[in-house]
Amino acid sequence: MRYTLRQLEVFIAIAQSGNLTRAADHLAMSQSAASSALKDLENQFDVQLFDRIGKRLQLNEQGRLLLPEAMSLMEQATALQNNLMQHNGTGKLRVGATLTIGNYMAVGMVADYLKQHPGAEIALTVDNTEHIVSKVLNFELDVAMIEGEINHPDLDIQPWQDDELVVFCHPDHPLAKLDSADDQALAQAQWILREEGSGTRQAFDRGMHGLLPQLTVAIELEHTEAIKRAVQADLGIGCLSRITLEDAFGRGDLCEVNTPHRDFGRQLYIVLHKQKFKTAGLEAWLKLCENV
């Protein structure tokens, strides 16, 4: 073997931090030892993996091609070590979820996972689609469940569950008294919506195709609960996943606005990096997702 796992570890740490000193600190190495490890790796294969820009090391094209394979190999080595030490334990799992899934579904799934695998470690990151997908691409997350539609050559995107958005309003709003709301009624309303870049906003924009230029967006908010409270204060009408509204509809705090001429159906997805090594913990999570 002409390279060592330590050399790959140094390469990955520098690629992620863009700085030799920070990479060395992260690995509890001296700066000179980290520099030597990188230099030995490059010299052994007569290849340059970074462009030197002042004190910053920026991945070049060769380095970008190598990084996913290096990270996958390191994950396999880590999984092997964990299995040897823990007798096929699941190890630590890093799960990402977009806001609707994270706040209304993922916490229960984490609880089920921990019941099935006592002693397992799991970290849940909740953010909008754009940020979650970026973390999957950078190997900061092992797997993610998202609401938005994406297409990237490095990602394995698997359909997961069906969902739908629902237009809703305050019980005293004029739309609450209608059997259904046509485009004219929707265009006259003040809207409170999720921010650009979120999966919910993407589905809303698609469902309102052709009417968007006529809409008045009064407020954009990043959090589902904030939108619900704003609508409860009668500041406008909203459009969110039915998952997030069932309790409020049941209590009568909010009213569903029927929009039969608008298609707000959407798909939820599971996303992994194509180079991602599937540890025992990741396989267990994917199996759990199949049964939700």
C-alpha positions in Angstrom: 0.0 0.0 0.0 1.6 3.3 -1.1 -0.6 5.5 1.1 -1.7 5.4 4.8 -5.1 6.1 6.3 -3.4 8.9 8.3 -2.4 10.6 5.1 -6.0 10.4 3.8 -7.2 11.7 7.2 -4.9 14.7 6.8 -6.0 15.3 3.2 -9.7 15.2 4.2 -9.2 17.5 7.2 -7.3 20.1 5.1 -10.0 19.8 2.3 -12.7 20.5 4.8 -11.0 23.4 6.6 -9.0 24.9 3.8 -6.2 25.5 6.3 -3.2 23.4 7.4 -3.1 24.8 10.9 -6.8 24.1 11.6 -6.6 20.7 10.1 -3.6 19.8 12.3 -5.4 21.1 15.4 -8.5 19.0 14.5 -6.3 15.9 14.3 -4.2 16.7 17.4 -1.1 16.8 15.2 1.7 19.2 14.9 1.6 21.5 11.8 4.8 20.0 10.5 3.6 16.5 10.8 0.4 17.3 8.9 2.3 19.1 6.2 4.7 16.1 5.9 1.8 13.7 5.6 0.2 15.7 2.8 3.5 16.2 1.0 4.3 12.5 1.2 0.8 11.6 -0.2 1.3 14.0 -3.2 4.9 12.9 -3.8 4.2 9.2 -3.8 1.7 9.6 -6.6 3.3 12.7 -8.3 0.1 14.6 -8.0 -0.9 18.0 -6.6 -4.2 18.0 -4.7 -4.4 21.7 -3.6 -3.8 25.1 -5.1 -1.7 27.2 -2.7 -3.4 30.6 -2.3 -1.4 32.4 0.3 -1.9 30.5 3.6 -5.0 28.9 2.2 -5.1 25.4 0.6 -7.9 25.2 -1.9 -8.9 21.8 -3.5 -8.0 21.7 -7.2 -9.9 19.5 -9.7 -7.8 16.4 -8.9 -8.4 16.9 -5.2 -12.2 17.3 -5.7 -12.2 14.0 -7.6 -10.3 12.2 -4.9 -12.2 13.6 -1.9 -15.4 11.5 -2.1 -13.5 8.3 -2.5 -11.1 9.2 0.3 -14.0 10.0 2.7 -15.8 6.8 1.8 -12.7 4.8 2.5 -12.1 6.5 5.8 -15.8 5.8 6.8 -15.3 2.1 5.9 -12.1 2.0 8.0 -14.0 3.7 10.9 -16.9 1.3 10.6 -14.5 -1.6 10.7 -12.8 -0.3 13.8 -16.2 0.3 15.5 -17.3 -3.2 14.6 -14.1 -4.7 16.0 -14.5 -2.7 19.2 -18.3 -2.8 19.6 -19.1 -6.1 18.1 -21.2 -4.8 15.1 -22.4 -1.7 16.9 -24.2 1.0 14.9 -21.7 3.7 15.6 -22.6 7.4 15.3 -25.2 8.5 12.7 -25.6 12.0 11.4 -29.1 12.6 10.1 -30.4 15.8 8.4 -34.0 16.8 7.8 -35.7 19.8 6.3 -37.8 21.9 8.7 -41.2 20.3 8.2 -39.8 16.7 8.4 -37.4 17.7 11.2 -39.9 19.3 13.5 -42.9 17.0 12.9 -41.5 13.6 11.9 -37.8 13.1 12.5 -37.8 13.4 16.3 -40.2 10.5 16.6 -38.1 8.5 14.2 -34.9 9.2 16.3 -36.8 8.0 19.3 -37.7 4.7 17.5 -34.2 4.3 16.3 -32.8 4.6 19.8 -35.3 2.1 21.1 -34.2 -0.4 18.5 -30.5 0.3 19.0 -29.9 1.2 22.7 -26.6 3.0 23.2 -26.4 4.2 19.6 -25.3 7.7 18.9 -27.4 9.9 16.6 -27.3 13.6 15.8 -30.1 15.4 14.0 -29.6 18.6 12.0 -32.7 20.5 10.9 -32.4 23.2 8.2 -33.9 24.2 4.9 -33.4 22.1 1.8 -30.5 24.1 0.3 -28.4 23.9 3.5 -29.2 20.3 4.2 -28.3 19.2 0.7 -25.0 21.1 0.9 -24.1 19.2 4.1 -24.8 15.9 2.4 -22.6 16.8 -0.5 -19.8 17.8 1.9 -20.2 14.5 3.9 -21.2 16.5 7.0 -24.4 14.4 7.1 -24.8 10.6 6.5 -28.3 10.8 5.2 -31.1 13.4 4.9 -34.8 13.6 4.4 -35.9 16.6 2.4 -39.0 18.3 1.0 -37.5 20.1 -2.0 -36.9 18.7 -5.4 -33.2 18.6 -6.4 -31.0 17.1 -9.0 -27.3 16.6 -8.5 -25.0 14.1 -10.2 -23.2 13.2 -6.9 -26.5 12.5 -5.0 -28.6 9.3 -4.7 -32.2 10.7 -4.4 -34.8 8.2 -3.4 -38.6 9.0 -3.3 -39.8 8.4 0.2 -43.4 9.6 1.1 -46.2 11.6 -0.5 -47.2 14.9 1.1 -49.4 17.9 0.2 -49.5 21.6 1.0 -52.7 23.2 2.3 -53.8 26.9 2.1 -55.1 28.0 5.5 -56.4 31.1 7.2 -57.8 32.6 10.5 -61.3 31.4 11.3 -62.6 34.9 10.8 -60.9 35.5 7.5 -63.3 35.9 4.5 -61.8 32.9 2.8 -62.9 30.7 5.7 -66.5 31.3 4.7 -66.1 30.0 1.2 -66.6 26.5 0.0 -63.5 26.9 -2.2 -61.3 29.8 -3.2 -60.7 30.6 -6.9 -57.6 32.4 -8.3 -59.1 35.8 -7.9 -59.7 35.3 -4.2 -56.2 33.9 -3.7 -54.7 36.9 -5.6 -56.5 39.4 -3.4 -55.1 37.9 -0.2 -52.1 38.9 1.8 -49.7 35.9 2.0 -47.3 34.7 4.7 -44.9 32.2 3.2 -41.7 30.3 3.8 -38.4 31.7 2.5 -36.9 31.1 -0.9 -34.7 28.0 -0.9 -37.1 26.0 1.2 -38.8 22.9 -0.1 -42.2 24.2 1.0 -41.7 27.5 -0.9 -40.6 25.5 -4.0 -43.8 23.4 -3.8 -45.9 26.5 -3.3 -44.4 28.3 -6.3 -45.0 25.2 -8.4 -48.6 24.9 -7.2 -49.3 28.6 -7.9 -47.8 28.6 -11.3 -49.3 31.3 -13.5 -50.6 33.2 -10.5 -47.4 34.1 -8.7 -46.9 37.6 -10.3 -50.3 38.6 -9.0 -49.7 37.5 -5.4 -48.9 39.9 -2.5 -46.3 38.3 -0.2 -46.6 40.3 3.0 -44.1 38.3 5.1 -41.5 35.6 4.5 -40.5 33.5 7.6 -38.1 30.7 8.0 -40.1 28.7 10.6 -43.4 26.9 10.3 -44.6 27.8 13.8 -43.9 31.5 13.1 -46.1 31.3 10.0 -48.9 29.6 11.9 -48.8 32.2 14.6 -48.8 35.1 12.1 -51.9 33.6 10.4 -53.5 33.0 13.8 -53.0 36.8 14.4 -54.9 37.3 11.1 -51.9 39.0 9.4 -52.6 37.0 6.2 -53.0 33.5 4.8 -50.4 30.8 4.6 -49.6 27.5 2.8 -47.8 24.7 4.7 -47.6 20.9 4.8 -50.8 19.3 6.1 -48.5 17.4 8.5 -47.9 20.7 10.3 -51.5 21.8 10.5 -53.5 18.8 11.7 -53.5 19.8 15.3 -54.4 23.4 14.6 -57.3 22.4 12.4 -58.5 20.0 15.0 -58.6 22.7 17.7 -60.2 25.2 15.3 -57.4 27.7 15.6 -56.9 27.7 11.8 -59.2 26.9 8.9 -58.3 25.0 5.7 -59.0 26.9 2.5 -60.2 24.5 -0.2 -58.3 25.1 -3.5 -59.4 22.2 -5.8 -58.0 23.9 -8.9 -54.5 24.1 -7.5 -52.2 21.0 -7.2 -50.1 21.2 -4.0 -49.1 17.6 -3.9 -45.4 16.9 -3.5 -42.9 14.1 -2.8 -40.6 13.8 0.2 -37.1 12.3 -0.5 -34.2 10.5 1.1 -30.9 11.8 0.0 -27.4 10.2 0.3 -24.1 10.9 -1.4 -23.4 8.3 -4.1 -20.0 7.7 -2.6 -21.4 7.3 0.9 -20.4 4.0 2.6 -23.4 2.5 4.3 -22.5 1.7 7.9 -24.6 -0.6 10.0 -26.2 2.5 11.6 -27.1 4.0 8.2 -28.5 0.7 7.0 -30.7 0.6 10.2 -31.9 4.1 9.6 -32.8 3.4 6.0 -34.8 0.4 7.1 -36.6 2.5 9.7 -37.5 5.0 7.0 -39.1 2.2 4.9 -41.5 1.5 7.8 -42.6 5.0 8.7 
